[in-house]
Each structure stands twice: as C-alpha cells, then as structure tokens.
C-alpha cells in the first residue's frame, strides 16, 4: 500500500544538512532524552523510595521504586509505534521534535509532583504516569536520532555517524550524575530530600528549549526525501514491518539484549548496591558514576571508527564474547568490593568500556536491516523491545538475585544475556548488520 504522491518541493528548497548540523542535532536530542531518563534512575535509587513509597522496609520501597523505573521500558515500544508511524509517513524532523517535547513535558512534571505525605497513593500513581510519558517520548527519540545520523552519512561512515546519537547516553549520564553531585556541595542530603531533588527535573525545560532550536534548523534526511520522491512510503509502516521484516525485529531485539543488561547493571543497579549495600556515601557513589560515564563516552567513538574498518558483524561478535567472559568474573570481582572500593572502580571501568564498544555500534546495526520506508518504525521497535527484555527488569532482578542467591548469580544473569545476543547476531548475518 503506497501513499498518494506528494507535491514536488518548491524551487529554492533548503540545502542539505551539513555534517555539523546532522551530528549536533542527533547528539543534542539523545543527550537531553537520556539526561531526563537518568535523573529518574538516580532519584529512583536515592529519593523516590522514601518520598513516594514510605511505610515499607527499605528493600521493599527500593523494589517498588525500581518497578516504576521499569514502566518506561514498557512504554517505549508504544512510543516507537506511534512516532515510528509518523516518522516513516511525514518525516524524521517533525517526529523528532514531537518526541523531544513529550519527554521534556513528562520530566518537568515529575519535578512538580506532590509526594506521598501530601496526596497519599495518588503520588506514586502520578509518578508512574509521568514515567510512562518519559518512556513513550524516548521510544520515538532514539530511532529518529539514529536515522538522522545514518541516513545523512557518507558511504563507509555509517558506524561513525551512527555513534553520535549513542554518545547522548554517556553525556546524559554525566550531566545527570553531575547535577546531583554538584547539588550536594551546596545543600545537605535532608534538603535534597525536601526540595533539592526537584531541580534536575525542572532544569530539563532549558535543555529542551536548546534541543528544539537545533532540531528545527535541520532539513529532512536524503533517504526519506528520496522515498517521498519515488512514492515508496507505505500507509501503515507497522503492518508492512511485521508482514515482511518480523524476523529482523526478533533477531535485532535479542542481539541487543546483552547491551541493555550490561548497562543497567553498571549504572542503576550498581548505584543502589554502592549506597544501600556497601554504604558508600551518596556523593562518592555519584562520583563513581560520573567516572563511569566518561569511560563509556570515550569508548563509543573508538567503536564507531573500528567498526567502519572491520565491519559491524565481526566487531559485535567479539565484544559480545568479551561481555560473557566479564560476566564469569562478576561474582569474585564484586564480592571483593565490600572491602576494597578499588574493586568497584575496576568493575565500572571494565563494564562501561565494554558497554561503549557494543553501544557505539548497535544503533547502526539495528537500523541496517530495514528499508527506508519502515526504518524509523523497525529500528525504534527493535531497540525498545530490547529495552523491555534487557533493561526494564535488570535493576530489580539483580537486586533480588544478589540478596537471595549471592553476587555470582548476577553475573550468570549477564552471561545468559550475552549468549542469547551472540546467537542472534550470528543468525542475523554479516550482510544484515
């Protein structure tokens, strides 16, 4: 089913985007989206258990907070479907603007919410609703940002261009952790719980304004413009996707599984473990996370360069095997961390180096199997389905496993994800990645 042919573009249409415009627009959007996402992750560990889930023992409150954290991952595929439909029908640019606004409004609203002491059970319900909005917006953001970069990439540079939106994850993590860390240099922890936690959420309005200004300055991607010109758009991208590309969706989802499990073990779960189990002061735990975000960010460009030279297929296979090997050492490494904080830093260094290697390439790899007319929907759904299976329950599952069966079982959890990802990468094949 094809669309009605649109009118020809007027003479004197806007020139093609410059590389600087493309890469800045793809990076700034994902930075803002992930900043919003990670300030919630930090607050879910340190703030929300006492303000939105009081009356329970600390572990139960933390698990309830992690449950709201997971809501966003189930909202993300819905966002991918809605925003993907319009991204494949009307274009990448307008859809990216709408996704950014959705995420921004949800985040700012969290900063205005009353707590449980003020409105009772409505407080966690409203928090869950806003968290759903965050996930819905991010579900449409990531795929569009990756396509904005890769569909403007010169021949032989798709991995390099595709890593720029991926850089938004470590930059957003750095900004979110840094914001809380700076706050604690000016206010006490009691003041942070009373009112200071709202400031990172409210500050998002400034970042969204910057992101919108940059996004509105770009033009449509060449590949989507070509699809419009040749009348290749489809009426219902989701139906077309599952009619002809469902295997690519399935394999891509589980090829990215280890990427998501690794990241949320090394960030949200580790922050909780450091503070709640090891007793590391909140400020010092945030400093560990800031360090990790720098390691993560420095590794992503390296991955993009190497993957363009060697091919994404073989590169992802090697990195996934390394993730599995790391998982086998997980128990002994983290069990030693109770007596030695250096073990925590070693864990963060290894895990987020590996994360940078896999994450820097996974964006371009997940977009590659889909034709332009369904690529927004296909890449977004694949990425966000992987988020459900790999990330949504990772902090919860790791906390439960560590408390009931010991640290080694958390490593086996990651190992299982790595094995599944390796099988799916191999099954996808070199020509599809």
C-alpha positions in Angstrom: 0.0 0.0 0.0 1.6 3.2 -1.1 0.8 6.8 -0.3 -0.6 9.5 -2.6 2.3 11.2 -4.4 3.1 14.5 -2.6 3.6 17.7 -4.5 7.1 18.4 -5.8 9.2 20.5 -3.5 9.3 24.2 -4.3 12.2 25.8 -6.1 14.9 27.1 -3.8 14.3 24.4 -1.1 16.6 24.3 1.9 20.0 22.9 1.2 21.1 19.6 2.5 22.2 19.4 6.2 25.9 19.9 6.9 27.7 17.2 8.8 28.0 19.5 11.8 24.2 20.2 11.8 23.4 16.5 11.5 25.7 15.3 14.2 24.9 18.1 16.6 21.1 17.6 16.2 21.4 13.8 16.6 23.6 14.2 19.7 21.8 17.0 21.4 18.4 15.3 21.3 19.6 12.0 22.7 21.7 13.8 25.4 18.5 15.6 26.6 16.4 12.5 26.4 19.0 10.4 28.4 19.6 13.2 30.9 15.9 13.1 31.6 15.9 9.3 31.8 18.9 9.1 34.1 17.9 11.7 36.6 14.9 9.5 37.2 17.1 6.4 37.6 19.2 8.3 40.2 16.1 9.5 42.0 14.6 6.0 41.9 17.5 4.8 43.9 18.0 7.6 46.4 14.9 9.8 46.5 11.7 8.1 45.5 11.7 5.2 47.9 11.3 7.5 50.9 9.1 10.2 49.3 6.7 8.1 47.1 6.8 4.7 48.8 7.1 5.3 52.6 5.7 2.9 55.2 7.7 -0.1 53.8 11.0 -1.6 54.8 13.9 0.0 52.8 14.3 -3.0 50.4 10.6 -3.2 49.6 10.5 0.5 49.0 13.5 0.3 46.7 12.0 -2.6 44.7 8.7 -0.6 44.3 10.7 2.4 43.1 12.6 0.2 40.6 9.2 -1.1 39.4 8.2 2.4 38.4 11.6 2.7 36.8 10.7 -0.3 34.6 7.4 1.2 33.4 9.2 3.4 30.9 10.6 0.4 29.1 7.2 -1.0 28.5 6.0 2.4 27.2 8.9 2.7 24.8 7.6 0.3 22.2 4.3 2.1 22.2 6.2 5.4 21.5 8.2 3.6 18.8 5.0 2.5 17.1 3.3 6.0 17.2 6.4 8.1 16.5 7.7 5.5 14.1 4.5 5.6 12.1 4.7 9.4 11.7 8.5 9.3 11.2 8.0 6.9 8.3 5.0 8.8 6.9 5.6 12.5 7.4 9.4 12.6 8.1 12.1 12.4 10.6 12.4 16.0 11.6 8.8 16.8 12.7 8.6 13.5 14.6 11.8 14.1 16.5 10.5 17.5 17.6 7.3 15.9 18.9 9.3 13.1 20.7 11.5 15.6 22.4 8.6 17.7 23.7 6.8 14.6 25.0 9.9 13.6 27.0 10.5 17.1 28.3 7.0 17.8 29.5 6.9 14.5 31.4 10.2 15.2 33.1 9.4 18.7 34.1 6.0 17.5 35.5 7.9 15.0 37.8 9.7 17.9 39.3 6.3 19.5 40.2 4.7 16.4 41.7 3.4 16.3 45.3 4.8 13.5 47.5 3.0 10.6 49.3 2.8 12.7 52.5 0.8 15.4 50.6 -1.6 13.4 48.5 -1.2 9.7 49.5 -1.5 6.9 47.0 -2.0 9.4 44.1 1.6 10.4 44.4 3.1 7.1 43.2 0.3 6.8 40.6 1.2 10.2 39.1 4.9 9.4 39.2 4.2 6.2 37.3 2.1 8.1 34.7 5.0 10.6 34.2 7.5 7.8 33.9 5.2 6.3 31.2 5.4 9.6 29.4 9.2 9.6 29.6 9.4 6.1 28.1 6.8 7.0 25.4 8.9 10.0 24.3 12.2 8.2 24.4 10.6 5.4 22.3 10.3 7.8 19.5 13.5 9.7 20.0 16.2 7.1 19.7 15.3 5.7 16.3 14.8 9.1 14.7 18.1 10.4 16.0 20.0 7.3 14.7 18.3 7.7 11.3 19.0 11.4 11.2 22.7 10.5 11.5 23.0 7.3 9.5 20.7 8.5 6.6 23.0 11.5 6.2 26.2 9.5 6.4 28.7 9.3 3.5 29.5 5.9 2.1 31.6 3.8 4.5 30.9 6.1 7.5 27.6 4.8 8.8 29.0 3.4 12.0 30.9 6.6 12.7 27.8 8.8 12.1 25.6 6.3 13.9 27.7 6.5 17.1 26.9 10.3 17.6 23.4 9.8 18.9 24.8 6.9 21.0 27.1 9.5 22.7 23.9 11.0 24.1 23.8 8.2 26.6 27.1 8.8 28.4 26.8 12.6 28.1 23.3 12.4 29.6 24.5 10.1 32.4 27.4 12.5 33.1 25.1 15.5 33.3 22.5 13.8 35.4 25.0 12.4 37.9 27.0 15.6 37.9 23.9 17.7 38.6 23.1 15.7 41.8 26.8 15.7 42.8 27.0 19.5 42.4 23.8 19.9 44.4 25.2 18.0 47.3 28.1 20.5 47.5 25.6 23.3 48.2 22.7 21.7 50.1 22.5 18.9 52.7 21.1 15.5 52.0 18.0 16.4 54.1 17.5 19.5 51.8 17.9 17.3 48.8 15.1 15.1 50.0 12.9 18.1 51.0 13.1 20.1 47.7 16.5 19.9 46.0 15.6 16.7 44.1 13.1 18.7 42.0 15.8 21.0 40.5 17.3 18.5 38.0 13.8 17.6 36.7 12.8 21.3 36.4 16.1 22.2 34.6 15.1 20.0 31.7 13.0 22.8 30.4 16.1 24.7 29.5 17.7 21.8 27.7 14.5 21.0 25.8 14.5 24.6 24.5 18.0 24.3 23.2 17.2 20.9 21.6 14.1 22.3 19.9 16.0 25.2 18.5 18.7 22.9 17.0 16.2 20.4 15.7 14.1 23.0 14.0 17.1 24.2 12.0 17.7 20.9 10.1 16.1 19.6 6.9 14.7 16.2 6.1 17.2 13.3 5.6 18.1 12.5 1.9 16.9 8.8 2.1 13.5 9.8 3.4 13.2 12.6 0.8 14.1 10.0 -1.9 11.4 7.7 -0.6 8.9 10.5 -0.9 10.1 11.4 -4.4 9.8 7.8 -5.6 6.5 7.3 -3.8 7.9 4.5 -1.6 6.1 5.4 1.6 3.6 2.9 3.0 0.3 3.7 4.5 0.8 1.6 7.7 4.5 1.1 8.4 3.8 -1.2 11.3 1.8 -3.6 9.2 4.5 -3.6 6.5 7.1 -4.2 9.1 5.5 -7.3 10.5 4.5 -8.6 7.1 8.0 -8.6 5.6 10.6 -7.9 8.4 9.4 -9.6 11.6 12.5 -11.9 11.7 14.8 -8.8 11.6 12.8 -7.3 14.5 13.1 -10.5 16.6 16.8 -11.1 15.9 17.6 -7.4 16.5 15.8 -7.3 19.8 17.8 -10.2 21.3 21.0 -9.2 19.6 20.9 -6.0 21.7 19.9 -7.9 24.9 23.4 -8.0 26.5 23.9 -4.3 25.7 20.9 -3.3 27.8 21.5 -5.8 30.7 25.2 -4.7 31.0 24.4 -1.0 31.0 21.7 -1.1 33.7 23.7 -3.4 35.9 26.7 -0.9 35.6 24.5 2.2 36.3 21.2 2.0 38.1 21.8 -1.3 39.9 25.4 -0.5 40.8 24.4 2.9 42.3 21.9 1.2 44.5 24.4 -1.5 45.5 27.1 1.0 46.4 24.8 3.1 48.5 22.5 0.6 50.1 24.8 -2.5 50.5 28.4 -1.2 50.6 27.4 2.0 52.5 29.4 4.3 50.1 28.3 7.9 50.7 25.8 9.2 48.1 28.2 11.9 46.9 31.1 9.3 46.4 28.7 6.9 44.7 27.7 9.6 42.2 31.4 10.3 41.6 31.9 6.7 40.6 29.0 7.0 38.2 30.5 10.2 36.7 33.8 8.4 36.2 31.9 5.6 34.5 30.1 7.9 32.1 33.5 9.3 31.0 34.9 5.8 30.3 31.6 5.0 28.5 31.8 8.1 26.4 35.4 7.8 25.4 34.9 4.2 24.1 32.0 4.9 21.8 33.9 6.9 19.1 36.6 4.2 19.1 33.9 1.6 18.4 32.5 3.7 15.5 35.9 4.0 13.9 36.9 0.4 14.2 33.5 -1.0 13.1 33.7 1.0 9.9 37.0 -0.5 9.1 36.4 -4.1 10.2 32.7 -4.5 9.8 30.0 -4.3 12.5 29.2 -8.0 12.3 32.6 -9.4 13.5 33.1 -6.5 15.8 29.8 -7.2 17.7 30.6 -10.9 17.9 34.0 -10.2 19.6 32.5 -7.6 22.0 29.6 -9.9 23.0 32.1 -12.7 23.8 34.1 -10.3 25.9 30.9 -9.4 27.8 30.2 -13.1 28.5 33.8 -13.5 29.8 33.4 -10.5 32.0 30.2 -11.9 33.4 32.1 -15.0 34.6 34.3 -12.8 36.8 31.4 -10.7 38.1 31.0 -12.6 41.4 34.6 -12.6 42.6 35.2 -9.0 41.5 32.1 -7.5 43.2 32.4 -9.7 46.3 35.8 -8.1 46.9 34.3 -4.7 46.6 32.9 -4.8 50.2 36.4 -4.5 51.5 38.0 -2.5 48.6 36.5 0.4 46.7 39.1 -0.1 44.0 37.2 -3.2 43.0 34.1 -1.0 42.3 36.2 1.3 40.1 37.6 -1.8 38.3 34.1 -3.1 37.7 32.9 0.2 36.4 36.0 0.6 34.1 35.6 -2.9 32.5 31.8 -2.9 32.3 31.4 0.6 30.8 34.4 0.1 28.4 32.6 -3.0 27.1 29.3 -1.0 27.1 30.8 1.7 24.9 32.1 -0.8 22.4 28.7 -2.5 22.0 26.6 0.6 22.3 28.6 2.6 19.9 27.8 0.2 17.1 24.4 -1.2 18.0 22.4 1.8 16.7 23.7 1.5 13.1 23.4 -2.3 13.3 19.7 -2.3 14.4 18.8 0.2 11.6 20.7 -1.6 8.8 18.2 -4.5 8.0 15.2 -2.2 7.3 14.4 -0.3 4.1 13.9 3.5 4.4 10.1 3.3 4.3 9.8 1.3 7.5 13.2 2.0 9.1 12.1 4.5 11.7 9.4 2.1 13.0 11.7 -1.0 12.6 14.8 0.3 14.3 12.8 2.0 17.1 10.7 -1.1 17.9 13.8 -3.3 17.9 15.7 -1.1 20.2 12.8 -0.6 22.6 11.8 -4.3 22.6 15.4 -4.9 23.7 14.9 -2.4 26.4 11.9 -4.4 27.8 13.7 -7.7 27.8 17.2 -6.4 28.7 16.8 -3.3 30.8 13.4 -2.9 32.4 13.9 -5.6 35.0 17.7 -5.6 35.2 18.0 -3.4 38.4 15.1 -5.3 40.1 16.3 -8.7 39.0 19.9 -8.0 40.0 18.9 -6.7 43.4 16.7 -9.7 44.1 19.4 -12.2 42.9 22.2 -10.6 44.9 20.1 -10.5 48.1 18.7 -14.1 47.8 21.4 -16.0 46.0 24.6 -14.0 46.0 26.7 -11.9 43.6 27.8 -14.7 41.3 24.2 -15.2 40.2 24.0 -11.6 38.9 27.0 -12.5 36.7 25.2 -15.6 35.4 22.2 -13.4 34.6 24.5 -11.2 32.4 26.2 -14.3 30.9 22.8 -15.7 29.8 22.0 -12.4 28.1 25.4 -12.5 26.3 24.8 -16.0 25.0 21.4 -15.1 23.6 22.8 -11.9 22.0 25.7 -13.9 20.4 23.3 -16.4 18.9 21.1 -13.7 17.4 24.0 -11.7 16.0 25.3 -14.8 14.2 21.8 -15.7 13.0 21.3 -12.1 11.6 24.3 -12.5 9.4 27.1 -10.2 8.1 25.0 -8.8 5.2 22.2 -7.6 7.5 24.4 -5.9 10.2 
